[in-house]
């Protein structure tokens, strides 16, 4: 019988909204903002948080549109920054 190793995944027990909020909070102000009234965003998304990421090139995306993989990539850094503040 082999040994089973359990790794505690970052953000375990957090909702998607909580993860996104933590990522946004700990993203440098140069790399985040709010959707402005342009042809890029639907009218109902104006004022929504945005984040600068790399998707086959540097891209601004709505925070809510981050993929699970992009959240998993950014969450450990955000959690470490949060721990440093407490």
C-alpha positions in Angstrom: 0.0 0.0 0.0 1.5 3.3 -1.1 1.6 6.5 0.9 -0.9 9.2 -0.1 0.4 12.7 0.0 -2.2 15.5 0.4 -1.3 19.0 -0.7 -3.4 21.8 0.7 -4.4 23.8 -2.3 -4.3 27.6 -2.0 -7.7 29.1 -1.4 -9.3 25.9 -0.3 -12.7 26.7 1.2 -12.9 30.1 -0.5 -15.6 31.0 -2.9 -14.7 32.1 -6.5 -15.8 35.7 -5.5 -13.5 35.6 -2.5 -10.6 34.4 -4.6 -11.2 37.1 -7.2 -11.4 39.8 -4.5 -8.1 38.7 -2.9 -6.4 38.6 -6.3 -7.7 42.1 -7.1 -6.7 43.5 -3.7 -3.1 42.3 -4.0 -2.6 43.2 -7.7 -0.4 46.3 -8.1 -2.5 49.4 -9.0 -0.5 49.6 -12.3 -2.0 46.3 -13.4 -5.7 46.8 -12.4 -8.5 49.2 -13.0 -12.1 49.6 -13.9 -13.9 49.1 -17.2 -14.5 52.4 -18.9 -17.1 53.4 -21.4 -15.5 52.2 -24.6 -16.3 49.7 -27.3 -14.3 47.1 -25.3 -17.0 46.6 -22.7 -20.7 46.0 -22.7 -22.7 48.8 -21.0 -23.5 46.6 -18.0 -19.8 46.0 -17.3 -18.8 49.7 -17.1 -17.2 50.2 -13.7 -16.4 46.5 -13.2 -12.9 45.6 -12.0 -10.3 44.7 -14.7 -6.9 43.2 -14.5 -3.9 43.1 -16.9 -2.9 39.5 -17.7 -1.0 37.6 -20.4 -3.1 35.6 -22.8 -1.1 35.2 -26.0 -0.1 38.8 -25.4 -0.8 41.4 -22.7 -4.6 41.8 -22.4 -7.0 43.6 -20.1 -9.8 41.4 -19.0 -12.7 41.7 -16.6 -11.8 40.2 -13.2 -14.9 38.0 -13.5 -13.6 36.6 -16.8 -10.4 35.1 -15.3 -10.3 31.4 -16.0 -9.9 28.8 -13.2 -6.2 28.3 -14.3 -5.5 32.1 -14.2 -7.0 32.2 -10.7 -5.0 29.2 -9.6 -1.9 30.9 -11.0 -2.4 34.2 -9.1 -4.0 33.1 -5.9 -0.9 31.8 -4.1 0.8 35.2 -4.4 -2.3 37.0 -3.1 -2.5 34.7 -0.2 1.1 35.2 0.7 0.7 39.0 0.5 -2.4 38.7 2.7 -0.4 36.6 5.3 2.3 39.2 5.3 -0.2 41.9 6.3 -1.5 40.0 9.3 
